[in-house]
Amino acid sequence: MNFLAVVAGDEAEGSDEILAGFGLDTVTSLVDQDGSVWDHFGVFSQPAMVFVETDGTYERHTGQLGPWDLQDRIDQLS
């Protein structure tokens, strides 16, 4: 299982520090400069998470997801 943090272009500055603050400093991140990744998955606001299956299907969760809810979702994907 892989995790990727996608940061909006206008929010890229300081994103490494923000990720580190959440203990996510080992997560690979990319800057979505033009918003095309967010658009593809229908993400229009933060916080949001997209869980992508190996077959390309995905589930988008908009809003905050608590640590237990996130762990439950990860367990479902494993």
C-alpha positions as a Markdown table, in Angstrom:
| # | Residue | x | y | z |
|---|---|---|---|---|
| 1 | Met | 0.0 | 0.0 | 0.0 |
| 2 | Asn | 1.3 | 3.5 | -0.9 |
| 3 | Phe | 0.5 | 6.9 | 0.3 |
| 4 | Leu | 0.9 | 10.1 | -1.6 |
| 5 | Ala | 0.2 | 13.6 | -0.4 |
| 6 | Val | -1.0 | 16.0 | -3.1 |
| 7 | Val | -0.6 | 19.7 | -2.2 |
| 8 | Ala | -2.3 | 22.4 | -4.1 |
| 9 | Gly | 0.1 | 24.7 | -6.0 |
| 10 | Asp | -0.8 | 27.8 | -4.0 |
| 11 | Glu | -0.3 | 25.9 | -0.7 |
| 12 | Ala | 3.0 | 24.3 | -1.6 |
| 13 | Glu | 5.2 | 26.6 | 0.4 |
| 14 | Gly | 5.6 | 25.2 | 3.9 |
| 15 | Ser | 3.9 | 21.9 | 3.0 |
| 16 | Asp | 6.9 | 19.8 | 4.2 |
| 17 | Glu | 6.6 | 21.4 | 7.7 |
| 18 | Ile | 2.8 | 20.8 | 7.7 |
| 19 | Leu | 3.2 | 17.1 | 6.8 |
| 20 | Ala | 6.0 | 16.7 | 9.4 |
| 21 | Gly | 3.7 | 18.2 | 12.0 |
| 22 | Phe | 1.2 | 15.4 | 11.4 |
| 23 | Gly | 4.0 | 12.8 | 11.5 |
| 24 | Leu | 3.8 | 12.4 | 7.7 |
| 25 | Asp | 7.3 | 13.5 | 6.8 |
| 26 | Thr | 8.1 | 10.1 | 5.3 |
| 27 | Val | 5.1 | 10.3 | 2.9 |
| 28 | Thr | 5.9 | 11.1 | -0.7 |
| 29 | Ser | 4.3 | 14.4 | -1.7 |
| 30 | Leu | 3.8 | 16.2 | -5.0 |
| 31 | Val | 2.7 | 19.7 | -5.9 |
| 32 | Asp | -0.5 | 19.9 | -8.0 |
| 33 | Gln | 0.5 | 23.2 | -9.6 |
| 34 | Asp | -2.4 | 23.5 | -11.9 |
| 35 | Gly | -5.0 | 21.6 | -9.9 |
| 36 | Ser | -5.4 | 18.8 | -12.5 |
| 37 | Val | -4.9 | 16.0 | -9.9 |
| 38 | Trp | -7.5 | 17.5 | -7.6 |
| 39 | Asp | -9.9 | 18.1 | -10.5 |
| 40 | His | -9.5 | 14.5 | -11.7 |
| 41 | Phe | -10.6 | 13.2 | -8.3 |
| 42 | Gly | -13.2 | 15.9 | -7.7 |
| 43 | Val | -11.4 | 17.4 | -4.7 |
| 44 | Phe | -12.5 | 21.0 | -4.3 |
| 45 | Ser | -11.5 | 21.7 | -0.7 |
| 46 | Gln | -9.3 | 20.5 | 2.1 |
| 47 | Pro | -9.1 | 18.3 | 4.0 |
| 48 | Ala | -9.8 | 15.5 | 1.6 |
| 49 | Met | -8.6 | 11.9 | 1.0 |
| 50 | Val | -8.9 | 9.8 | -2.0 |
| 51 | Phe | -8.5 | 6.0 | -1.7 |
| 52 | Val | -7.5 | 4.6 | -5.1 |
| 53 | Glu | -7.8 | 0.8 | -5.8 |
| 54 | Thr | -5.4 | -1.0 | -8.1 |
| 55 | Asp | -8.1 | -1.2 | -10.7 |
| 56 | Gly | -8.4 | 2.6 | -10.8 |
| 57 | Thr | -11.6 | 2.9 | -9.0 |
| 58 | Tyr | -11.6 | 5.3 | -6.1 |
| 59 | Glu | -13.5 | 6.6 | -3.1 |
| 60 | Arg | -13.2 | 10.3 | -2.1 |
| 61 | His | -13.7 | 11.4 | 1.5 |
| 62 | Thr | -14.1 | 15.1 | 2.0 |
| 63 | Gly | -13.6 | 16.5 | 5.5 |
| 64 | Gln | -11.4 | 15.4 | 8.4 |
| 65 | Leu | -10.9 | 11.7 | 9.0 |
| 66 | Gly | -9.9 | 10.7 | 12.5 |
| 67 | Pro | -7.0 | 8.3 | 13.1 |
| 68 | Trp | -9.3 | 5.4 | 14.0 |
| 69 | Asp | -11.5 | 6.0 | 10.9 |
| 70 | Leu | -8.4 | 6.2 | 8.8 |
| 71 | Gln | -7.0 | 3.0 | 10.2 |
| 72 | Asp | -10.3 | 1.2 | 9.6 |
| 73 | Arg | -10.3 | 2.4 | 6.0 |
| 74 | Ile | -6.7 | 1.2 | 5.5 |
| 75 | Asp | -7.6 | -2.2 | 7.0 |
| 76 | Gln | -10.4 | -2.5 | 4.5 |
| 77 | Leu | -8.0 | -1.9 | 1.7 |
| 78 | Ser | -5.4 | -4.3 | 2.9 |
